[in-house]
Amino acid sequence: MTEGNFVDYVKVYVASGNGGKGSVHLHREKYITKGGPDGGDGGRGGHVILRGNSNLWTLYHLKFKKHFKAGHGGHGSKSRSTGADGEDVYIDVPLGTVVRDTETDNILFEITDDGEEKIICEGGMGGRGNWHFKSSTNQTPRYAQPGKPLEEKRITLEMKVLADVGLVGFPNAGKSTLLSVITSAKPKIADYEFTTLKPNLGIVEYRDYQTFVMADIPGIIEGAAEGKGLGHYFLRHIERNSILLFLIPADADDIAKQYDILLDELRRYNPEMLDKERFIAISKSDMLDDELQAELKIELDKTLPIKYCFISSVAQKGITELKDQLWSMLNH
């Protein structure tokens, strides 16, 4: 998936179909000059339906088509014939898509299951034909109901990456490098901040052909919860991960402090994030000799509140242990 094709936010206009008119018709045959009313009902207008599709990873297919209109219901006709229903329109979206009303910004619903269908705009009901209105006092009603009008909305589709493990860290902590080593993903890698502007997903292959999904998300910076840097654009993707893997480089001035800052950003954005399981990987540890690492370990055992391990993506050090740890956390 190239970075330009990763679209996770799109605004769309949707409109259902009008309901068909009921028919005003009186039965006429060769020898029946004054038959009763037999006008049929109008058909319902088409719905606009959002449908979850597990084969989609982005909203890229909606980047160029942003207007969706369902078909109108057919009008009723004689002999109590009901008009045809309008054609429904389906919009396929990836799992983890949040649907908002663009005007109010209220969340309408979220699509999380493959094949799940939600009507975003209901088609107008068809009007009833005049045969419904026949009574002992009015045997030839010359009126019928019009169809109900269509619904139209402007909606915002927002995708949250569905991954088992989300990588959290400051820019340039080595997240993209780790992802490229641990999965078959090909993220853009460079030693300057904010290389990753879009989330990268990778499949981690584990023992016995088992797999889990890891997401590298744009680097967090202090103030992201207020929208600094890439701010909310980045943080919303972490909401859907079941484990948060904090990546802190071994040459950081204060590893425990960096962890606290990262955790505080997540807490200020959404306190529920702190309910997720967390693990720390000390990256770039190929810079440490055995003696330095032993000293650092003594210090970290005192200051870090959760489990951690030393890794080096470049030297392939500690990668298997990291996979083992993540797998056991996902499957305990």
N, C-alpha and C positions, 0 to 999 in steps of 0.2 A: 504494500500500500504506500504510494508516494505521499509525501507530506501535503502536496497541493490537493490531493484527492480526499484528505481527511476533513470532512465537513461535519461538525457536531452541533450546528445551530442554524436553523433556517426558519423563515417566516412564510406562511402559506395562506392563500385565500381559498375557502371552501364554501360551496353552496349546494344545497340539496335541490330536489325538483319540486315544482308545484304539483298539488293534487289535481286530478282531472275533474271537470264539471260533471255533475249529474245530468241525466237527459230528461227533457220534458217531451214525452212522446205518448200519444194515445193509440191504442191498438186498432188497426184497420185491416179488414180482409174483405174479400169480394162480397160475402153475404153478411158481414158484421160491420155495420156503418158506425155504430157507437160503442166500440170496445172500450174497456177501462184503460187506465194509465199503465204503461209498461216501460217507462224510461229507466234505463240501467244506471248503476253507480259509476262514478269516475274512478280511475285507478289511482293508487297512491304514488306520490313522487318518489324518485330514487333517493336512497340514503347515501351519505358519504361516510365510509367506514375505514378506520385505521386498523391495520392488521400486523401483528408481530411476525417477523421473518428472521429466523436464526441464521440465515445465509448472508444477511446484510451486516456490515460492520460500521457503516457510516451513513450519513444523510446525503451523500454526494449525488444520488440519483434525483434528488429534489432541488438541486442547485439551479437547474435551468427550467424546470416546469413547476410553477408556483401557483397555478390556478386550477382548481378542480371543480367541475360542475356535474351534478348527477342529472339524469333524464327526467323530463316532466311526465306525469301520469296521463294516460289517454282519457278522452271524454267517454262517458257512458253512451249507449245507443239503444235502439228499440229492442223489444223482446227481452227486456231485463238484462241486456248484455253489459257486462262490466268492462270499463276501459282497461287497457293494459297498464301494468305497473311501470313506472319509470325505471330506467336502468340504474342499478347501484354502482357507485364508484369506489374502488378499493385503493387505499394508499398503503403500501408496504413500508414498514419502518423497522429498524434494528431493535433488538431487545434492549431494554434500559432507556427507552425514549420517554421523556417527560413532555406532556402536552399542556401548554398554557394558553389562556385567553390573552391575545396580544394587548388588548385595550386595558384590561384590569390587572394583568400579570398573575392572575390566580391560576393555580395548578388545577387542571380539570381531571386528569388521570395519568397513569403511567402504564406503559405496556412492557411486561416482563416475560411473557410466555410465548413460545412459538405457536403461531396459529390463533392467538388470542385476538378477538375482534371487538372493537368499541365503536359505536355510532357517534360520530362527532357532530353531524347535522342530520336530523331526521327529515325524511321526505314528507311533504304535506299530505294529509289524508284526502282521499277522494270524496267529492260531494255525493250525497245520496240522490238517487233518481226519484222522479215524481211518484212512482208506484208505492214508495214508502209512506206517502202523505195521504193516501186514499182513506176515506172514512165514510161512515153512513151519511154524514151531512155534506161531505165534499167528495163526490164520486169521481170527479174529473179535475184533480188539482193540476193547474197549469204553471207550476213552479217546481224548481229543484234546487238543491244546494250547490253553490260554487265549491270548488276544491279549496283546501287550506293552502295558504301561500308557503313558499320555500323558506328555509332558514339559511342565513349566511353568516360566516364568522371569519375573523382573521385570527389564525392561531400561530403560536411559536412552538416549534419542535426542538427539543434540546436533548442531546444524547449524553448519557453518563456511561463511561466505559465500564463494561462488566468484566472484571478480572478477579482472580482469586487473591493475588498479591499485588499491592500497589507500592511502588518505590517512592519514598519521601526523602527529600534532602535539599540542601541549598544548591544553587547552580554550581556546576563544575565539581560535583561530589563523586562523579564516576558512574552515574546511573545508566547512561546510554551504553557505556563500555561493558558494564555488568550484563545488561540485557543482550548485547551482541554476543557475549561469551556463553551465557547460560541458555539462550534460545537461538532460534534461527532467524530472529528479526534482524533487520539491517538499518538501525537508526543512524542518523547523521551524528558524527562524533568529531568534536574539536575541543581545544582547551580554552575556549572562551565561554563566558556566561551566556545562558539562554540559547544554547545550541538547539535544545528541544523546545519547539514552539507548539507542537501538537503531541498528544499522547501516542506513544508507540506500544503496540501489543506484541507479545511474543509467547509462543507455546514452549514451556519447559518440559523436556522429555525426562522422565524419571525411570526408575528401574521397572522391568517387566512391562514395557510399553505404556506405562501410565503417564498422564500428562496433567499439567495445570497451567493456568494463564497468568502471565505477569505483565503489568503495565508500567512503563516508564512515563512519568508525568512531568510537565515542565517544572523546573526548579522553583522551590518556594523561597521567598525572601521575607524578612521581617516586614510586617505591615500588609501581607497578602490578604488577611481577613478584611482589611479596609479597602481592598482593591488596588493596592500598589503593585507595580510590576505586572505580572500576568494575573495576579489576584484571583478573583472568583472563577475566572476561566479555567484555572488549574484546579482549584480546590473542589469544584463540583464533581470532578472525576474520582476523587478519592472516596467519596461517599459510598460507592458501590463495591469497594474492595473488602474482602473478609479479613485479610491480614495486612497490616501496614509494616513494611520493611524500611526502617530508617537507615539511610546510608550516610555515614559520617567519615570523612577522610582521616587517616591516621595522623596527618600533619596539622590537624585542627588545633587551634590554641587551647581550647577547653572542650573536650568531647561531651562531657556531661552537660555543659552549658548549651552547646549547640542542640543537643537533644531536647532540653527544656524549652528552648526558643521555638523549635519546630512543633513541639507538642502544644505550646501555648497558642500558636497560630491556628492549629486545628481546633483547639477548644473554643477560641473566640469565633471561629467560623460556624462551628456546629458542635456543641458539647457532646452529642451522641457519638462523635468520632472516637472519643476516649474509651468507649465500650469495646472497641475492636481489639483483637489481639495484636501485640506489637513485638517486634524483634529488631535488634540493632546489628548491622554489619559494619565493621570498621574497615573501610576500603583503603586501597593503596598501601596495604601493610607490607608489601615487598620492600618498602623503604626502611622498615625496622629490622635490625638484626635480632637474634634470639634474646640477647640481654635486654635490649630496649623494650622488646615486646613483653618480656617477663615483668619488667618494672611497671609498664603501662597497665598490665593485667592486674597487678596488686592495687593500683590506684583506681582502676575502673570497678573492681569488685566492691570498693567502698562507695563510689559515687553514682554508679549506674543502677537504677531500680529494677531493670529487666535484663533478661538474658541477652548475650551478644556473642559474636564470633569475629575472628580476624579473617579477612579475605584479600586476595589480590586478583583482579580480573585479568591483568596482563600476564602475571606469572601462573595463572590458573591455581592459585593457592586457596584452600579452604572452600572451594566451590561445591565439592561433593557434600561436605559437612553442612553447608548452607542449604542445599537442596533437601538433605535428610531432615534438617530442623523444620523447614517450611512444610514439607510433606507431613511430618508428624503433627504439626499444628493444624493443618487443614483436615486431618483425618482422625483426630483424637476423639 
